[in-house]
Amino acid sequence: MIPAHLLSVAENANTHQPLEPGDERIENDRFVLWMGTGDHPSWNVVQRLRLRDDEVDATLAEAHELLLSRGRGACTWEVGSSATPADLVEQLLARGLVDDADPDVIGMLMTEPPPTPAAAIEARPARDFDEFAAALRVAGTAFGMQDELRDETANRLRYENERALGHRTTFVALLDGEIVGSASSTYVEGAVTLNGGAVLPDARSRGVYRALVAARWDDAVGRGTPALVTQAGRMSAPILTRLGFREVTRIRVLVDRFGS
């Protein structure tokens, strides 16, 4: 039996994440609206949806009004297995929303130790800004976000916020002394959520990703919260399953563009 709180963390990640500077979260009994610092749909998320059929249109209008008042013109709707009504995805598609580029997300949970990583890989928290910046470069290469992560001033602010707030830890993985992998952990009540596991193309299939999972498991155990939660796409889900994660929920991600 999966505790309801862990299931909710897996299905509604942004509902449980600590707020970073500039973030905002609005919650009511029908939905949660999380807003980050940008206008991209992935930085503005509607989730934990508990609607009646006669509330769908009003909820769409309410979310749009809240976002437009903050200068946002797009968002994503994350419709989890627990969302109501049961046909909410179909109702939203009929109202003009469209599937995200990779719309099917699997919420996964690990509560037992992962396999032992290869001895050749060193995975651990980043020790200073240079390692933190290297981790961002790895992520930028792996996810095609080099432009978004190029601003050194913004990156230093990210590093300082991470160290000051203590909500998140950036991890690096080294092979032959070179940082070839990166990932992060975010600390929530009773669990640790995993984000952004990335490995440089030339270092893949050598155990780097496995080492990053193991390092974050050890960190979670040390904090007294031996539960890792993550959301996986179709490419990463098989890898995570081999490492000991199990599927606990599914999320359909829809894009909603309503600004001029």
C-alpha positions as a printed NumPy array, in Angstrom:
array([[  0.   ,   0.   ,   0.   ],
       [  1.528,   3.292,  -1.127],
       [  1.065,   6.16 ,   1.353],
       [ -1.287,   8.797,  -0.067],
       [  1.288,  11.539,   0.474],
       [  3.951,   9.758,  -1.614],
       [  1.396,   9.076,  -4.33 ],
       [  0.531,  12.768,  -4.422],
       [  4.219,  13.749,  -4.591],
       [  4.635,  11.422,  -7.584],
       [  1.531,  12.707,  -9.351],
       [  1.557,  16.417,  -8.423],
       [  5.224,  17.308,  -8.067],
       [  4.905,  21.091,  -8.115],
       [  2.251,  20.993,  -5.405],
       [  4.855,  19.719,  -2.944],
       [  8.056,  21.424,  -4.11 ],
       [  9.488,  24.179,  -1.884],
       [  8.992,  27.558,  -3.51 ],
       [ 12.103,  29.201,  -4.894],
       [ 12.541,  32.998,  -5.129],
       [ 10.08 ,  34.32 ,  -7.703],
       [  7.832,  31.226,  -7.601],
       [  4.175,  31.389,  -6.659],
       [  1.611,  28.71 ,  -5.866],
       [ -2.17 ,  29.094,  -5.641],
       [ -4.165,  26.235,  -4.114],
       [ -7.846,  25.557,  -3.684],
       [-10.035,  22.462,  -3.452],
       [-10.249,  22.163,  -7.261],
       [ -6.667,  22.686,  -8.483],
       [ -3.148,  23.859,  -7.755],
       [ -1.514,  26.47 ,  -9.99 ],
       [  2.274,  26.68 ,  -9.732],
       [  4.048,  29.566, -11.458],
       [  7.791,  29.772, -11.909],
       [  9.788,  32.681, -13.244],
       [  9.106,  32.432, -16.991],
       [  6.334,  32.415, -19.586],
       [  7.196,  28.99 , -21.051],
       [  4.306,  26.537, -20.536],
       [  6.463,  24.233, -18.412],
       [  7.037,  27.082, -15.933],
       [  3.301,  27.47 , -15.32 ],
       [  1.541,  24.289, -14.27 ],
       [ -2.052,  23.429, -13.332],
       [ -2.324,  20.127, -11.466],
       [ -4.035,  18.172,  -8.645],
       [ -7.3  ,  18.591, -10.492],
       [-10.507,  17.691,  -8.646],
       [-13.33 ,  19.028, -10.804],
       [-16.966,  18.301, -11.515],
       [-18.138,  18.271, -15.126],
       [-19.838,  21.618, -14.634],
       [-16.609,  23.201, -13.288],
       [-14.276,  22.613, -16.239],
       [-15.031,  25.806, -18.157],
       [-14.981,  27.993, -15.055],
       [-11.68 ,  26.485, -13.933],
       [-10.094,  27.089, -17.335],
       [-11.24 ,  30.71 , -17.214],
       [-10.003,  31.145, -13.641],
       [ -6.554,  29.714, -14.427],
       [ -6.257,  31.906, -17.538],
       [ -7.216,  35.017, -15.586],
       [ -4.66 ,  34.295, -12.865],
       [ -1.907,  33.709, -15.398],
       [ -2.746,  36.653, -17.635],
       [ -2.731,  38.981, -14.625],
       [  0.906,  37.943, -14.107],
       [  1.892,  38.378, -17.744],
       [  1.749,  34.684, -18.66 ],
       [  0.117,  33.475, -21.864],
       [  0.596,  29.711, -21.707],
       [  0.685,  26.849, -19.246],
       [  0.582,  23.093, -18.969],
       [ -2.164,  21.023, -17.41 ],
       [ -0.931,  17.851, -15.711],
       [ -3.852,  15.439, -15.519],
       [ -2.937,  12.59 , -13.186],
       [ -4.562,   9.23 , -12.585],
       [ -6.414,  10.679,  -9.591],
       [ -7.846,  13.669, -11.481],
       [-11.584,  14.114, -11.882],
       [-13.702,  13.872, -13.888],
       [-12.374,  10.626, -15.366],
       [-12.563,  12.012, -18.921],
       [-10.883,  15.322, -18.094],
       [ -8.156,  14.845, -20.713],
       [-10.784,  14.429, -23.449],
       [-12.734,  17.435, -22.18 ],
       [ -9.621,  19.641, -22.205],
       [ -8.595,  18.477, -25.673],
       [-12.091,  19.328, -26.909],
       [-11.576,  22.863, -25.542],
       [ -8.438,  23.463, -27.584],
       [ -5.588,  22.181, -25.436],
       [ -3.023,  19.953, -27.185],
       [ -0.665,  17.209, -26.126],
       [  2.792,  18.229, -24.987],
       [  5.693,  17.019, -27.133],
       [  6.165,  14.09 , -24.726],
       [  2.749,  13.96 , -23.052],
       [  2.794,  10.641, -21.212],
       [  4.605,  10.822, -17.886],
       [  4.971,   8.036, -15.325],
       [  5.173,   8.824, -11.618],
       [  7.668,   6.419, -10.032],
       [  8.724,   5.538,  -6.492],
       [ 11.767,   3.792,  -4.973],
       [ 11.839,   2.666,  -1.341],
       [ 14.61 ,   0.033,  -1.508],
       [ 18.344,   0.567,  -2.205],
       [ 19.316,   0.744,  -5.901],
       [ 22.056,  -1.429,  -7.449],
       [ 25.646,  -0.683,  -6.422],
       [ 27.222,   1.772,  -8.899],
       [ 30.373,   1.092, -10.892],
       [ 33.549,   1.864,  -8.952],
       [ 34.912,   3.925, -11.842],
       [ 32.163,   6.544, -11.439],
       [ 32.3  ,   9.092,  -8.622],
       [ 28.892,  10.663,  -7.93 ],
       [ 28.429,  13.276,  -5.182],
       [ 27.109,  16.776,  -4.472],
       [ 28.776,  19.618,  -6.358],
       [ 31.459,  21.121,  -4.125],
       [ 31.663,  24.678,  -5.456],
       [ 30.338,  27.034,  -8.105],
       [ 32.667,  25.692, -10.804],
       [ 31.263,  22.184, -10.362],
       [ 27.731,  23.578, -10.208],
       [ 28.323,  25.441, -13.495],
       [ 29.764,  22.276, -15.051],
       [ 26.604,  20.422, -13.998],
       [ 24.494,  23.062, -15.761],
       [ 26.615,  22.708, -18.91 ],
       [ 26.04 ,  18.953, -18.899],
       [ 22.292,  19.496, -18.501],
       [ 22.305,  22.125, -21.235],
       [ 24.026,  19.742, -23.646],
       [ 21.839,  16.761, -22.758],
       [ 18.529,  18.638, -22.911],
       [ 19.317,  21.155, -25.666],
       [ 19.127,  24.12 , -23.257],
       [ 22.547,  25.696, -23.755],
       [ 21.111,  29.167, -24.37 ],
       [ 18.899,  29.063, -21.262],
       [ 21.839,  28.106, -19.018],
       [ 24.528,  30.374, -20.452],
       [ 24.008,  33.456, -18.247],
       [ 26.74 ,  33.283, -15.574],
       [ 25.074,  35.918, -13.38 ],
       [ 21.832,  33.935, -13.348],
       [ 23.745,  30.721, -12.695],
       [ 25.56 ,  32.231,  -9.72 ],
       [ 22.219,  33.341,  -8.317],
       [ 20.887,  29.79 ,  -8.742],
       [ 23.931,  28.47 ,  -6.888],
       [ 23.643,  30.976,  -4.055],
       [ 19.901,  30.302,  -3.662],
       [ 20.482,  26.56 ,  -3.564],
       [ 23.079,  26.877,  -0.824],
       [ 21.118,  29.442,   1.192],
       [ 17.705,  27.786,   1.065],
       [ 18.768,  24.157,   1.416],
       [ 15.776,  22.898,  -0.569],
       [ 17.813,  21.329,  -3.345],
       [ 21.19 ,  19.729,  -3.978],
       [ 22.957,  19.496,  -7.332],
       [ 24.95 ,  16.314,  -7.91 ],
       [ 27.766,  15.63 , -10.348],
       [ 29.18 ,  12.391, -11.707],
       [ 32.853,  12.173, -12.656],
       [ 34.536,   9.75 , -15.021],
       [ 38.344,   9.912, -15.208],
       [ 38.167,  13.158, -13.24 ],
       [ 35.801,  14.88 , -15.696],
       [ 32.215,  15.874, -14.901],
       [ 30.095,  13.925, -17.371],
       [ 26.781,  13.686, -15.524],
       [ 24.531,  15.874, -13.427],
       [ 21.275,  15.619, -11.503],
       [ 19.483,  17.19 ,  -8.566],
       [ 17.456,  16.272,  -5.509],
       [ 14.672,  18.384,  -4.058],
       [ 13.65 ,  17.785,  -0.46 ],
       [  9.95 ,  17.508,   0.317],
       [  8.043,  16.199,   3.313],
       [  8.833,  12.496,   3.737],
       [ 10.633,  12.033,   0.426],
       [ 13.25 ,  13.259,  -2.015],
       [ 12.261,  14.078,  -5.583],
       [ 14.756,  13.491,  -8.378],
       [ 15.11 ,  15.969, -11.216],
       [ 17.162,  16.513, -14.318],
       [ 19.382,  13.434, -14.567],
       [ 21.687,  14.124, -17.524],
       [ 24.725,  12.391, -19.028],
       [ 26.973,  13.629, -21.823],
       [ 26.522,  11.58 , -25.012],
       [ 30.084,  10.182, -24.996],
       [ 29.686,   8.896, -21.426],
       [ 26.387,   7.085, -21.786],
       [ 25.962,   3.338, -21.17 ],
       [ 28.808,   3.376, -18.645],
       [ 26.855,   3.501, -15.393],
       [ 26.826,   7.27 , -14.875],
       [ 23.047,   7.564, -14.522],
       [ 22.984,   4.624, -12.102],
       [ 25.688,   6.264,  -9.991],
       [ 23.686,   9.501,  -9.796],
       [ 20.623,   7.611,  -8.572],
       [ 22.688,   5.754,  -5.969],
       [ 24.276,   8.972,  -4.696],
       [ 20.876,  10.593,  -4.266],
       [ 19.526,   7.483,  -2.527],
       [ 22.396,   7.614,  -0.041],
       [ 21.688,  11.304,   0.515],
       [ 17.987,  10.584,   1.108],
       [ 18.798,   7.825,   3.606],
       [ 21.168,  10.164,   5.421],
       [ 18.335,  12.677,   5.758],
       [ 16.004,  10.057,   7.218],
       [ 13.692,   9.988,   4.171],
       [ 14.453,   6.738,   2.285],
       [ 11.959,   7.332,  -0.527],
       [ 12.862,   8.615,  -3.986],
       [ 10.12 ,   9.968,  -6.23 ],
       [ 10.459,  11.006,  -9.84 ],
       [  8.489,  11.52 , -13.029],
       [  9.728,   9.644, -16.076],
       [  9.143,   9.869, -19.798],
       [  9.081,   6.905, -22.149],
       [ 12.873,   6.91 , -22.555],
       [ 13.866,   7.036, -18.885],
       [ 11.13 ,   4.819, -17.404],
       [ 12.743,   1.495, -18.476],
       [ 16.1  ,   2.576, -17.004],
       [ 14.487,   3.598, -13.729],
       [ 12.548,   0.336, -13.551],
       [ 15.813,  -1.618, -13.847],
       [ 17.204,   0.459, -10.979],
       [ 14.313,  -0.447,  -8.679],
       [ 11.677,   2.233,  -9.249],
       [  8.061,   1.159,  -9.641],
       [  5.21 ,   2.892, -11.401],
       [  2.62 ,   4.391,  -9.055],
       [  0.695,   6.831, -11.269],
       [  0.416,   8.265, -14.773],
       [  0.163,  11.888, -15.861],
       [ -1.001,  13.3  , -19.195],
       [  0.59 ,  16.667, -19.974],
       [ -1.401,  19.105, -22.098],
       [ -0.3  ,  22.512, -23.39 ],
       [ -2.678,  25.454, -23.086],
       [ -1.841,  28.611, -25.088],
       [ -4.304,  31.441, -24.485],
       [ -2.276,  34.682, -24.64 ],
       [ -2.288,  37.021, -27.59 ]])
